[in-house]
Amino acid sequence: MREESRTIRVYTMPLEMPCGPAASCCGPIGQTEEEIEQLRWGLEHTVLGAWVEIINIRQKLNLQRDAAALTVLQAFGPMALPVLTVDGQIVSIGPPEVPELVAKLRATFASAASAKSS
């Protein structure tokens, strides 16, 4: 990882049908492997200096690193996924509009870089 890189953490979980595939009470939650990889690839190739870390919420989370995402998940549950953070700050909740997300991330990275050089 390069010195100027910043990590975008994507909190997600594999797609599942909590009430079963034929249930009418709720829909699927989580993301397919293809959706997760598309998001990773899209962010890494459009946001200069970004490194994307995919974090499966079904694995043990780190309270210090994952505090913001844990707060969102405790409040809204897995329907809030994917949750994206940069430097521990939430930048997106729920399925993102990628062009809007990329613009926001580029602005976030640019402002951090200018603050660092000041």
Sequence and secondary structure as in RCSB ss.txt:
>XXXX:A:sequence
MREESRTIRVYTMPLEMPCGPAASCCGPIGQTEEEIEQLRWGLEHTVLGAWVEIINIRQKLNLQRDAAALTVLQA
FGPMALPVLTVDGQIVSIGPPEVPELVAKLRATFASAASAKSS
>XXXX:A:secstr
  TT EEEEEEE B B TT TT SS   BSB HHHHHHHHHHHHHHSTTEEEEEEETTS   TTTTHHHHHHHHH
HGGGG SEEEETTEEEEESS  HHHHHHHHHHHHHHHHHHHH 
